[in-house]
């Protein structure tokens, strides 16, 4: 929310005042700065981790990290130039939309001997909550 410096939620309390919906006041500490944000709800997400153990990647000459998955180039080639990877096993964006775009890129690059970069794609995605959260294009950063 506030950038790449680690943030710590200091306090969540009910905000005062007459409002149509319940409002929460969230106090966030970032270094020495303190920020207050009002919200109607808080969403917690714990994340996922790729399962790349026991696939024989070492024998195939494919580099990987157990926490981050298979290491790929911007064209989705692995460290073994004959092997590509796509989807949750190699991406920080674990959305079906992203896996679809990566699969199409792998097919295009491997079958047509192209070098289409995954970085050139404006990837839309949504988080299916109520209301839904969606984004596409550049971020503030």
PyMOL commands that set and color helices and strands:
alter all, ss='L'
color gray80, all
select helices_A, chain A and resi 57-60+96-111+118-120
alter helices_A, ss='H'
color red, helices_A
select strands_A, chain A and resi 8-14+24-30+33-39+64-65+69-70+125-127+133-135
alter strands_A, ss='S'
color yellow, strands_A
deselect
rebuild
show_as cartoon
